[in-house]
């Protein structure tokens, strides 16, 4: 009896959890909180008309690949209530967080003010597209693609005014997806990118493979230029003017210039943001206020290879962070979020391209002593029908032998290889760990020596100087360059100044070479060159290198016309 008299009446009240924002992080937080606490009062406040939709699917409905718009609606307010007893209030824009009073206030679409108390608050306000100055004019045919409303407006416009020429500004993931979907509707597309390459997570030579695929499908790619202005007439843009002074006639313009975190609500409440602009959270999603959490695109997350917190606006980390924050808000305990590797992938017509970890550009900025190996191999056994070529780049640290990142491009099997390497990165694995992985094999699925193994073997050889790799774009002046390709290959893609000795003639003709000169051996993909280089080392050549990736990658050094 005495024990019950000492219980604080407040302890009997249900835990009140308020979540601002739905989509990925917010919806995951809400449903996880419910599974962890059957009695909590859980409310999602969403300023838009839809609480949870498949943002990543928008381009594919735009192009008709996803047939029904309803397929993009992941969960409705009715489903949240009927299945989880979670209240969803759409059209509720929160304008203020009072951390002292533990309330949020705002206004509905109808103009009615509201105030909601909380015990635990989870912010999931996400990110929003960057709108460059040139895109802020009033024109009915200039769009961004970030929400369902954005998608609907583009579809409606194309119905009203079918077009033949479109310009997409920005060659990131969304930009490339939009390019693909518009081109498949027989629209002539020009892609404009201010950086020297498309798809910045890739290194330049890998990105070039995607550029070639775009050109193969009649997409014009213009790089290393900025948009100066959008030229308009009668309320519609007619041309995109570049700082190169060229103007591109356009009947439709889609701007994909990146995203920025929505942090205004948090900063107005005194919640700190980090150096990259995202809200600072701990490994459980808590801000400096233990009763306020933040998840998803609005936050900074720990990057596994950089060792510091940065923004990684991807759906996977947002969903996982939401789940953990929902549990921690209820129990005060959960596993840690863990580091993010930035693993990402995109389809561009017949190819998939993706990356995990860090690329060589980042390695140089971070002063990481690194090496890189590029291999090409069929995605499954070459003798089994349907084998498609896959290009895989592996980046690794010299002293520790740790794998730092990978990039892959191919028609099939790209996701499988990236996911395996991302898993290795999570556990801090080395090239030796990668070389010894026991992977599933049967001819329809892979090879006994998977492309992952082949990349690891090449990296091991490189680190052991057996032989050392030479960068694909290295200057060859000063080397004795030995080309072991066939005469037909050389005629198609010559390498001026090289000594031609076909690999099958090498055991007899290696004596034609000068053992005292630094030597680099070259073939189409570096496989045959490795054989010849090993033979030369065995014959006493002290300084022998293999051109990584071979001529098939070196030819990407210069832009194709």
C-alpha positions as a Python dict, from the first residue, in 0.01 Angstrom:
ca = {
    (1, 'X'): (0, 0, 0),
    (2, 'X'): (281, 238, 90),
    (3, 'X'): (453, 164, -244),
    (4, 'X'): (146, 261, -446),
    (5, 'X'): (110, 584, -247),
    (6, 'X'): (467, 681, -339),
    (7, 'X'): (414, 643, -714),
    (8, 'X'): (410, 975, -897),
    (9, 'X'): (75, 1004, -1081),
    (10, 'X'): (266, 1137, -1380),
    (11, 'X'): (438, 798, -1416),
    (12, 'X'): (104, 643, -1503),
    (13, 'X'): (47, 875, -1797),
    (14, 'X'): (128, 742, -2144),
    (15, 'X'): (457, 856, -2295),
    (16, 'X'): (389, 1133, -2545),
    (17, 'X'): (604, 1110, -2857),
    (18, 'X'): (571, 1379, -3122),
    (19, 'X'): (741, 1338, -3460),
    (20, 'X'): (778, 1630, -3699),
    (21, 'X'): (794, 1497, -4055),
    (22, 'X'): (714, 1161, -4208),
    (23, 'X'): (855, 1004, -4527),
    (24, 'X'): (1153, 782, -4431),
    (25, 'X'): (1299, 872, -4091),
    (26, 'X'): (982, 998, -3924),
    (27, 'X'): (763, 708, -4031),
    (28, 'X'): (1026, 453, -3925),
    (29, 'X'): (1063, 623, -3586),
    (30, 'X'): (689, 621, -3526),
    (31, 'X'): (627, 256, -3606),
    (32, 'X'): (934, 138, -3412),
    (33, 'X'): (825, 341, -3110),
    (34, 'X'): (484, 175, -3125),
    (35, 'X'): (633, -173, -3143),
    (36, 'X'): (842, -89, -2838),
    (37, 'X'): (559, 70, -2638),
    (38, 'X'): (200, -37, -2687),
    (39, 'X'): (60, 252, -2479),
    (40, 'X'): (256, 556, -2593),
    (41, 'X'): (69, 846, -2750),
    (42, 'X'): (245, 886, -3085),
    (43, 'X'): (167, 1177, -3316),
    (44, 'X'): (321, 1260, -3654),
    (45, 'X'): (290, 1621, -3768),
    (46, 'X'): (345, 1649, -4143),
    (47, 'X'): (321, 1983, -4321),
    (48, 'X'): (249, 1823, -4659),
    (49, 'X'): (-55, 1630, -4779),
    (50, 'X'): (117, 1289, -4770),
    (51, 'X'): (289, 1136, -4469),
    (52, 'X'): (499, 861, -4626),
    (53, 'X'): (582, 822, -4993),
    (54, 'X'): (857, 663, -5202),
    (55, 'X'): (1066, 967, -5288),
    (56, 'X'): (1316, 751, -5477),
    (57, 'X'): (1040, 621, -5704),
    (58, 'X'): (929, 960, -5838),
    (59, 'X'): (1137, 957, -6160),
    (60, 'X'): (1011, 610, -6248),
    (61, 'X'): (646, 712, -6231),
    (62, 'X'): (733, 1024, -6430),
    (63, 'X'): (856, 794, -6707),
    (64, 'X'): (572, 544, -6669),
    (65, 'X'): (786, 258, -6542),
    (66, 'X'): (590, 261, -6216),
    (67, 'X'): (241, 257, -6359),
    (68, 'X'): (19, 366, -6073),
    (69, 'X'): (77, 676, -5863),
    (70, 'X'): (-76, 497, -5565),
    (71, 'X'): (219, 258, -5565),
    (72, 'X'): (433, 546, -5440),
    (73, 'X'): (221, 591, -5127),
    (74, 'X'): (404, 381, -4870),
    (75, 'X'): (159, 440, -4585),
    (76, 'X'): (-152, 651, -4534),
    (77, 'X'): (-282, 822, -4218),
    (78, 'X'): (-557, 559, -4212),
    (79, 'X'): (-306, 276, -4213),
    (80, 'X'): (-103, 440, -3936),
    (81, 'X'): (-412, 466, -3719),
    (82, 'X'): (-580, 135, -3798),
    (83, 'X'): (-268, -76, -3768),
    (84, 'X'): (-55, 115, -3517),
    (85, 'X'): (-288, 366, -3345),
    (86, 'X'): (-48, 640, -3448),
    (87, 'X'): (-211, 979, -3509),
    (88, 'X'): (-106, 1145, -3833),
    (89, 'X'): (-193, 1509, -3888),
    (90, 'X'): (-114, 1613, -4244),
    (91, 'X'): (-125, 1978, -4341),
    (92, 'X'): (19, 2068, -4000),
    (93, 'X'): (323, 2294, -4028),
    (94, 'X'): (518, 2327, -3705),
    (95, 'X'): (658, 2679, -3665),
    (96, 'X'): (807, 2670, -3314),
    (97, 'X'): (954, 2427, -3063),
    (98, 'X'): (945, 2535, -2699),
    (99, 'X'): (1196, 2306, -2529),
    (100, 'X'): (1127, 2451, -2184),
    (101, 'X'): (752, 2400, -2203),
    (102, 'X'): (805, 2084, -2414),
    (103, 'X'): (548, 2185, -2674),
    (104, 'X'): (540, 2239, -3048),
    (105, 'X'): (314, 2497, -3208),
    (106, 'X'): (215, 2565, -3563),
    (107, 'X'): (-59, 2632, -3812),
    (108, 'X'): (-278, 2407, -4026),
    (109, 'X'): (-341, 2456, -4395),
    (110, 'X'): (-674, 2614, -4299),
    (111, 'X'): (-492, 2872, -4087),
    (112, 'X'): (-583, 2725, -3749),
    (113, 'X'): (-317, 2741, -3479),
    (114, 'X'): (-229, 2427, -3283),
    (115, 'X'): (-11, 2334, -2986),
    (116, 'X'): (98, 1979, -2904),
    (117, 'X'): (285, 1876, -2586),
    (118, 'X'): (557, 1612, -2591),
    (119, 'X'): (775, 1405, -2364),
    (120, 'X'): (1002, 1301, -2648),
    (121, 'X'): (1034, 1491, -2974),
    (122, 'X'): (1178, 1344, -3296),
    (123, 'X'): (1268, 1581, -3578),
    (124, 'X'): (1253, 1436, -3929),
    (125, 'X'): (1220, 1748, -4141),
    (126, 'X'): (1450, 1608, -4409),
    (127, 'X'): (1603, 1816, -4685),
    (128, 'X'): (1489, 2028, -4974),
    (129, 'X'): (1624, 2098, -5322),
    (130, 'X'): (1869, 2379, -5369),
    (131, 'X'): (1712, 2643, -5593),
    (132, 'X'): (1983, 2836, -5778),
    (133, 'X'): (1927, 3203, -5849),
    (134, 'X'): (1870, 3137, -6220),
    (135, 'X'): (1580, 2901, -6139),
    (136, 'X'): (1382, 3148, -5929),
    (137, 'X'): (1197, 3304, -6220),
    (138, 'X'): (826, 3249, -6271),
    (139, 'X'): (800, 3003, -6559),
    (140, 'X'): (552, 2722, -6602),
    (141, 'X'): (801, 2479, -6761),
    (142, 'X'): (1080, 2488, -6498),
    (143, 'X'): (1063, 2215, -6236),
    (144, 'X'): (1241, 2037, -5956),
    (145, 'X'): (1160, 1677, -5864),
    (146, 'X'): (1145, 1618, -5490),
    (147, 'X'): (784, 1568, -5387),
    (148, 'X'): (472, 1404, -5525),
    (149, 'X'): (340, 1750, -5612),
    (150, 'X'): (656, 1819, -5814),
    (151, 'X'): (607, 1495, -6004),
    (152, 'X'): (239, 1564, -6065),
    (153, 'X'): (315, 1909, -6205),
    (154, 'X'): (568, 1773, -6453),
    (155, 'X'): (332, 1499, -6569),
    (156, 'X'): (44, 1742, -6610),
    (157, 'X'): (260, 1987, -6802),
    (158, 'X'): (382, 1717, -7042),
    (159, 'X'): (21, 1615, -7102),
    (160, 'X'): (-75, 1973, -7175),
    (161, 'X'): (236, 2059, -7378),
    (162, 'X'): (418, 1753, -7512),
    (163, 'X'): (778, 1853, -7573),
    (164, 'X'): (1065, 1735, -7788),
    (165, 'X'): (1356, 1913, -7619),
    (166, 'X'): (1440, 1911, -7250),
    (167, 'X'): (1736, 2023, -7041),
    (168, 'X'): (1825, 1863, -6709),
    (169, 'X'): (2056, 2070, -6489),
    (170, 'X'): (2264, 1862, -6248),
    (171, 'X'): (2412, 1517, -6308),
    (172, 'X'): (2360, 1364, -5966),
    (173, 'X'): (2138, 1066, -5890),
    (174, 'X'): (1802, 1239, -5946),
    (175, 'X'): (1928, 1423, -6253),
    (176, 'X'): (2048, 1103, -6418),
    (177, 'X'): (1724, 922, -6337),
    (178, 'X'): (1519, 1205, -6487),
    (179, 'X'): (1739, 1209, -6798),
    (180, 'X'): (1680, 838, -6850),
    (181, 'X'): (1303, 863, -6805),
    (182, 'X'): (1262, 1165, -7033),
    (183, 'X'): (1482, 1014, -7305),
    (184, 'X'): (1273, 699, -7301),
    (185, 'X'): (974, 917, -7393),
    (186, 'X'): (1148, 1024, -7717),
    (187, 'X'): (1248, 1361, -7576),
    (188, 'X'): (1588, 1493, -7685),
    (189, 'X'): (1766, 1560, -7357),
    (190, 'X'): (2065, 1779, -7282),
    (191, 'X'): (2236, 1724, -6947),
    (192, 'X'): (2427, 2019, -6799),
    (193, 'X'): (2672, 1971, -6512),
    (194, 'X'): (2894, 2239, -6358),
    (195, 'X'): (3154, 1984, -6243),
    (196, 'X'): (3402, 1822, -6486),
    (197, 'X'): (3215, 1490, -6465),
    (198, 'X'): (2876, 1334, -6402),
    (199, 'X'): (2798, 1143, -6080),
    (200, 'X'): (3051, 1298, -5843),
    (201, 'X'): (3079, 998, -5602),
    (202, 'X'): (3271, 822, -5881),
    (203, 'X'): (3624, 896, -5992),
    (204, 'X'): (3653, 1058, -6338),
    (205, 'X'): (3747, 747, -6537),
    (206, 'X'): (3453, 552, -6393),
    (207, 'X'): (3213, 841, -6448),
    (208, 'X'): (3325, 852, -6811),
    (209, 'X'): (3169, 508, -6864),
    (210, 'X'): (2833, 655, -6765),
    (211, 'X'): (2887, 955, -6991),
    (212, 'X'): (2949, 720, -7282),
    (213, 'X'): (2627, 534, -7201),
    (214, 'X'): (2437, 863, -7200),
    (215, 'X'): (2580, 960, -7539),
    (216, 'X'): (2498, 613, -7672),
    (217, 'X'): (2135, 696, -7600),
    (218, 'X'): (2158, 1034, -7776),
    (219, 'X'): (2178, 1239, -7455),
    (220, 'X'): (2396, 1544, -7502),
    (221, 'X'): (2628, 1587, -7202),
    (222, 'X'): (2777, 1931, -7131),
    (223, 'X'): (3020, 1942, -6837),
    (224, 'X'): (3229, 2200, -6660),
    (225, 'X'): (2986, 2483, -6734),
    (226, 'X'): (2740, 2679, -6524),
    (227, 'X'): (2395, 2804, -6612),
    (228, 'X'): (2400, 3179, -6646),
    (229, 'X'): (2028, 3233, -6703),
    (230, 'X'): (1703, 3081, -6821),
    (231, 'X'): (1568, 3275, -7118),
    (232, 'X'): (1190, 3302, -7122),
    (233, 'X'): (900, 3428, -7329),
    (234, 'X'): (530, 3445, -7239),
    (235, 'X'): (587, 3275, -6904),
    (236, 'X'): (783, 2979, -7042),
    (237, 'X'): (1155, 2915, -7066),
    (238, 'X'): (1271, 2885, -7426),
    (239, 'X'): (1646, 2836, -7376),
    (240, 'X'): (1912, 2769, -7115),
    (241, 'X'): (2203, 3014, -7140),
    (242, 'X'): (2541, 2881, -7023),
    (243, 'X'): (2844, 3077, -6906),
    (244, 'X'): (3017, 2939, -7215),
    (245, 'X'): (2777, 3172, -7403),
    (246, 'X'): (2597, 2879, -7564),
    (247, 'X'): (2218, 2872, -7543),
    (248, 'X'): (2030, 2543, -7545),
    (249, 'X'): (1678, 2551, -7686),
    (250, 'X'): (1448, 2388, -7430),
    (251, 'X'): (1078, 2326, -7391),
    (252, 'X'): (1118, 2171, -7044),
    (253, 'X'): (1380, 2233, -6775),
    (254, 'X'): (1434, 2014, -6468),
    (255, 'X'): (1675, 2146, -6206),
    (256, 'X'): (1861, 1900, -5984),
    (257, 'X'): (2126, 2116, -5819),
    (258, 'X'): (2154, 1919, -5496),
    (259, 'X'): (1975, 1935, -5162),
    (260, 'X'): (2020, 2116, -4832),
    (261, 'X'): (1899, 2012, -4486),
    (262, 'X'): (1583, 2163, -4339),
    (263, 'X'): (1720, 2278, -4006),
    (264, 'X'): (1550, 2616, -3951),
    (265, 'X'): (1300, 2477, -3699),
    (266, 'X'): (1578, 2310, -3504),
    (267, 'X'): (1814, 2607, -3503),
    (268, 'X'): (1534, 2843, -3397),
    (269, 'X'): (1493, 2616, -3095),
    (270, 'X'): (1863, 2646, -3011),
    (271, 'X'): (1961, 2304, -3144),
    (272, 'X'): (2314, 2308, -3281),
    (273, 'X'): (2419, 2223, -3636),
    (274, 'X'): (2762, 2097, -3739),
    (275, 'X'): (3023, 2214, -3987),
    (276, 'X'): (2848, 2048, -4283),
    (277, 'X'): (2513, 2208, -4201),
    (278, 'X'): (2329, 1914, -4046),
    (279, 'X'): (2195, 1887, -3692),
    (280, 'X'): (2448, 1738, -3449),
    (281, 'X'): (2326, 1412, -3294),
    (282, 'X'): (2486, 1130, -3097),
    (283, 'X'): (2491, 762, -3190),
    (284, 'X'): (2127, 725, -3082),
    (285, 'X'): (1995, 1027, -3272),
    (286, 'X'): (1977, 1254, -2965),
    (287, 'X'): (2060, 1621, -2989),
    (288, 'X'): (2223, 1803, -2697),
    (289, 'X'): (1870, 1809, -2551),
    (290, 'X'): (1816, 1443, -2448),
    (291, 'X'): (1442, 1473, -2509),
    (292, 'X'): (1486, 1592, -2867),
    (293, 'X'): (1604, 1359, -3143),
    (294, 'X'): (1680, 1426, -3508),
    (295, 'X'): (1708, 1176, -3793),
    (296, 'X'): (1757, 1155, -4167),
    (297, 'X'): (1873, 1412, -4421),
    (298, 'X'): (1865, 1698, -4168),
    (299, 'X'): (2143, 1546, -3957),
    (300, 'X'): (2512, 1473, -3971),
    (301, 'X'): (2611, 1106, -3947),
    (302, 'X'): (2944, 937, -3883),
    (303, 'X'): (3122, 837, -4202),
    (304, 'X'): (3308, 510, -4164),
    (305, 'X'): (3611, 604, -4374),
    (306, 'X'): (3642, 972, -4295),
    (307, 'X'): (3602, 923, -3921),
    (308, 'X'): (3390, 1233, -3875),
    (309, 'X'): (3030, 1339, -3907),
    (310, 'X'): (2904, 1466, -4242),
    (311, 'X'): (2571, 1485, -4422),
    (312, 'X'): (2477, 1173, -4618),
    (313, 'X'): (2126, 1241, -4757),
    (314, 'X'): (2030, 885, -4849),
    (315, 'X'): (1716, 685, -4775),
    (316, 'X'): (1889, 386, -4615),
    (317, 'X'): (2063, 574, -4332),
    (318, 'X'): (1747, 782, -4274),
    (319, 'X'): (1530, 474, -4228),
    (320, 'X'): (1777, 305, -3994),
    (321, 'X'): (1828, 621, -3788),
    (322, 'X'): (1454, 665, -3751),
    (323, 'X'): (1410, 311, -3628),
    (324, 'X'): (1680, 348, -3362),
    (325, 'X'): (1558, 690, -3247),
    (326, 'X'): (1205, 556, -3209),
    (327, 'X'): (1329, 276, -2986),
    (328, 'X'): (1563, 499, -2784),
    (329, 'X'): (1289, 755, -2727),
    (330, 'X'): (1081, 482, -2565),
    (331, 'X'): (1337, 278, -2374),
    (332, 'X'): (1629, 517, -2334),
    (333, 'X'): (1844, 246, -2488),
    (334, 'X'): (1914, 98, -2829),
    (335, 'X'): (2207, -20, -3034),
    (336, 'X'): (2421, 255, -3182),
    (337, 'X'): (2352, 388, -3529),
    (338, 'X'): (2695, 290, -3656),
    (339, 'X'): (2896, 449, -3931),
    (340, 'X'): (2764, 512, -4281),
    (341, 'X'): (2969, 428, -4590),
    (342, 'X'): (2769, 639, -4836),
    (343, 'X'): (2678, 330, -5038),
    (344, 'X'): (2472, 433, -5340),
    (345, 'X'): (2370, 312, -5684),
    (346, 'X'): (2187, 443, -5988),
    (347, 'X'): (2064, 297, -6315),
    (348, 'X'): (2145, 483, -6635),
    (349, 'X'): (1984, 310, -6933),
    (350, 'X'): (2166, -24, -6971),
    (351, 'X'): (2418, 29, -6693),
    (352, 'X'): (2418, 47, -6316),
    (353, 'X'): (2678, 259, -6141),
    (354, 'X'): (2752, 287, -5774),
    (355, 'X'): (3005, 348, -5501),
    (356, 'X'): (3077, 278, -5136),
    (357, 'X'): (3332, 431, -4902),
    (358, 'X'): (3553, 708, -5038),
    (359, 'X'): (3693, 768, -5384),
    (360, 'X'): (4042, 871, -5492),
    (361, 'X'): (3948, 1238, -5503),
    (362, 'X'): (3854, 1222, -5135),
    (363, 'X'): (4165, 1020, -5051),
    (364, 'X'): (4382, 1296, -5192),
    (365, 'X'): (4191, 1565, -5001),
    (366, 'X'): (4233, 1360, -4682),
    (367, 'X'): (4602, 1290, -4752),
    (368, 'X'): (4539, 918, -4732),
    (369, 'X'): (4829, 706, -4861),
    (370, 'X'): (4626, 493, -5097),
    (371, 'X'): (4641, 280, -5408),
    (372, 'X'): (4374, 177, -5658),
    (373, 'X'): (4314, -128, -5876),
    (374, 'X'): (4072, -145, -6169),
    (375, 'X'): (3960, -481, -6304),
    (376, 'X'): (3712, -595, -6565),
    (377, 'X'): (3539, -930, -6547),
    (378, 'X'): (3208, -1094, -6645),
    (379, 'X'): (2943, -1066, -6377),
    (380, 'X'): (2900, -1445, -6381),
    (381, 'X'): (3087, -1735, -6540),
    (382, 'X'): (3189, -1627, -6890),
    (383, 'X'): (3084, -1957, -7047),
    (384, 'X'): (2729, -1930, -6908),
    (385, 'X'): (2487, -1745, -7140),
    (386, 'X'): (2424, -1379, -7063),
    (387, 'X'): (2757, -1286, -6904),
    (388, 'X'): (2794, -906, -6893),
    (389, 'X'): (3113, -711, -6839),
    (390, 'X'): (3160, -543, -6503),
    (391, 'X'): (3421, -279, -6419),
    (392, 'X'): (3525, -267, -6054),
    (393, 'X'): (3760, -17, -5890),
    (394, 'X'): (3902, -97, -5547),
    (395, 'X'): (4073, 169, -5332),
    (396, 'X'): (4292, 65, -5038),
    (397, 'X'): (4533, 210, -4784),
    (398, 'X'): (4901, 131, -4822),
    (399, 'X'): (5014, 89, -4460),
    (400, 'X'): (4708, -79, -4311),
    (401, 'X'): (4595, -262, -4629),
    (402, 'X'): (4241, -155, -4534),
    (403, 'X'): (3985, -121, -4810),
    (404, 'X'): (3874, 243, -4827),
    (405, 'X'): (3615, 230, -5102),
    (406, 'X'): (3495, 80, -5426),
    (407, 'X'): (3313, 178, -5743),
    (408, 'X'): (3141, -52, -5989),
    (409, 'X'): (2974, -13, -6327),
    (410, 'X'): (2808, -278, -6538),
    (411, 'X'): (2490, -414, -6685),
    (412, 'X'): (2445, -678, -6414),
    (413, 'X'): (2582, -762, -6070),
    (414, 'X'): (2687, -415, -5960),
    (415, 'X'): (2468, -404, -5649),
    (416, 'X'): (2589, -744, -5531),
    (417, 'X'): (2958, -644, -5541),
    (418, 'X'): (2902, -305, -5380),
    (419, 'X'): (2698, -455, -5097),
    (420, 'X'): (2967, -712, -5020),
    (421, 'X'): (3239, -447, -5012),
    (422, 'X'): (3021, -211, -4805),
    (423, 'X'): (2985, -491, -4551),
    (424, 'X'): (3362, -538, -4545),
    (425, 'X'): (3407, -161, -4495),
    (426, 'X'): (3169, -171, -4199),
    (427, 'X'): (3403, -413, -4022),
    (428, 'X'): (3724, -237, -4126),
    (429, 'X'): (3836, -519, -4357),
    (430, 'X'): (4154, -537, -4561),
    (431, 'X'): (4231, -645, -4915),
    (432, 'X'): (4337, -978, -4764),
    (433, 'X'): (3997, -1018, -4596),
    (434, 'X'): (3832, -943, -4928),
    (435, 'X'): (4048, -1198, -5108),
    (436, 'X'): (3946, -1474, -4868),
    (437, 'X'): (3568, -1415, -4855),
    (438, 'X'): (3362, -1728, -4915),
    (439, 'X'): (3102, -1617, -5169),
    (440, 'X'): (2817, -1811, -5326),
    (441, 'X'): (2904, -1955, -5666),
    (442, 'X'): (2727, -2131, -5947),
    (443, 'X'): (2766, -2041, -6318),
    (444, 'X'): (2438, -1842, -6343),
    (445, 'X'): (2533, -1627, -6043),
    (446, 'X'): (2907, -1565, -6037),
    (447, 'X'): (3249, -1711, -6094),
    (448, 'X'): (3465, -1934, -5879),
    (449, 'X'): (3695, -1633, -5860),
    (450, 'X'): (3442, -1353, -5829),
    (451, 'X'): (3522, -1005, -5961),
    (452, 'X'): (3553, -908, -5593),
    (453, 'X'): (3824, -1170, -5547),
    (454, 'X'): (3998, -1062, -5867),
    (455, 'X'): (4011, -699, -5750),
    (456, 'X'): (4149, -810, -5414),
    (457, 'X'): (4411, -1032, -5580),
    (458, 'X'): (4524, -742, -5797),
    (459, 'X'): (4547, -519, -5489),
    (460, 'X'): (4754, -781, -5307),
    (461, 'X'): (4991, -805, -5604),
    (462, 'X'): (5017, -428, -5618),
    (463, 'X'): (5107, -396, -5250),
    (464, 'X'): (5363, -677, -5290),
    (465, 'X'): (5516, -512, -5602),
    (466, 'X'): (5431, -828, -5792),
    (467, 'X'): (5402, -619, -6003),
    (468, 'X'): (5315, -270, -5884),
    (469, 'X'): (5028, -97, -6062),
    (470, 'X'): (5066, 225, -6259),
    (471, 'X'): (4773, 467, -6261),
    (472, 'X'): (4562, 451, -6576),
    (473, 'X'): (4634, 816, -6662),
    (474, 'X'): (5004, 821, -6574),
    (475, 'X'): (5252, 989, -6805),
    (476, 'X'): (5445, 712, -6986),
    (477, 'X'): (5742, 924, -7087),
    (478, 'X'): (6060, 770, -6944),
    (479, 'X'): (5917, 417, -6943),
    (480, 'X'): (5993, 132, -7176),
    (481, 'X'): (5630, 72, -7278),
    (482, 'X'): (5550, -286, -7383),
    (483, 'X'): (5215, -349, -7551),
    (484, 'X'): (5114, -717, -7538),
    (485, 'X'): (4785, -684, -7729),
    (486, 'X'): (4718, -834, -8068),
    (487, 'X'): (4790, -643, -8388),
    (488, 'X'): (4416, -603, -8450),
    (489, 'X'): (4364, -446, -8105),
    (490, 'X'): (4650, -204, -8157),
    (491, 'X'): (4519, -100, -8498),
    (492, 'X'): (4184, -17, -8340),
    (493, 'X'): (4334, 165, -8041),
    (494, 'X'): (4701, 248, -8092),
    (495, 'X'): (4951, 337, -7821),
    (496, 'X'): (5222, 544, -7993),
    (497, 'X'): (5579, 469, -7894),
    (498, 'X'): (5510, 126, -7744),
    (499, 'X'): (5706, -188, -7824),
    (500, 'X'): (5465, -449, -7957),
    (501, 'X'): (5519, -807, -7838),
    (502, 'X'): (5197, -1016, -7826),
    (503, 'X'): (5162, -1195, -7493),
    (504, 'X'): (5180, -1541, -7651),
    (505, 'X'): (5516, -1448, -7807),
    (506, 'X'): (5654, -1317, -7480),
    (507, 'X'): (5833, -1631, -7357),
    (508, 'X'): (6053, -1620, -7669),
    (509, 'X'): (6080, -1247, -7735),
    (510, 'X'): (6127, -1089, -7392),
    (511, 'X'): (6501, -1064, -7466),
    (512, 'X'): (6424, -783, -7711),
    (513, 'X'): (6365, -558, -7408),
    (514, 'X'): (6617, -363, -7197),
    (515, 'X'): (6620, -498, -6840),
    (516, 'X'): (6783, -178, -6716),
    (517, 'X'): (6494, 51, -6810),
    (518, 'X'): (6182, 122, -6605),
    (519, 'X'): (5914, -80, -6784),
    (520, 'X'): (5536, -63, -6799),
    (521, 'X'): (5337, -343, -6961),
    (522, 'X'): (5004, -267, -7125),
    (523, 'X'): (4713, -470, -7261),
    (524, 'X'): (4339, -414, -7301),
    (525, 'X'): (4234, -472, -6939),
    (526, 'X'): (4564, -545, -6752),
    (527, 'X'): (4514, -924, -6736),
    (528, 'X'): (4762, -1022, -7007),
    (529, 'X'): (4994, -741, -6902),
    (530, 'X'): (5012, -899, -6555),
    (531, 'X'): (5131, -1227, -6706),
    (532, 'X'): (5401, -1055, -6909),
    (533, 'X'): (5510, -833, -6618),
    (534, 'X'): (5549, -1135, -6389),
    (535, 'X'): (5764, -1304, -6652),
    (536, 'X'): (5988, -998, -6678),
    (537, 'X'): (6026, -984, -6301),
    (538, 'X'): (6120, -1348, -6303),
    (539, 'X'): (6387, -1273, -6564),
    (540, 'X'): (6547, -1008, -6346),
    (541, 'X'): (6375, -686, -6457),
    (542, 'X'): (6390, -473, -6142),
    (543, 'X'): (6139, -199, -6223),
    (544, 'X'): (5825, -334, -6388),
    (545, 'X'): (5472, -197, -6363),
    (546, 'X'): (5130, -295, -6497),
    (547, 'X'): (4897, -21, -6628),
    (548, 'X'): (4584, -69, -6416),
    (549, 'X'): (4267, -111, -6618),
    (550, 'X'): (4469, -131, -6940),
    (551, 'X'): (4394, 61, -7257),
    (552, 'X'): (4018, 18, -7214),
    (553, 'X'): (4038, 256, -6915),
    (554, 'X'): (4328, 470, -7037),
    (555, 'X'): (4131, 567, -7347),
    (556, 'X'): (3883, 734, -7111),
    (557, 'X'): (4156, 978, -7006),
    (558, 'X'): (4056, 1217, -7281),
    (559, 'X'): (3701, 1318, -7365),
    (560, 'X'): (3548, 1146, -7660),
    (561, 'X'): (3432, 1386, -7932),
}
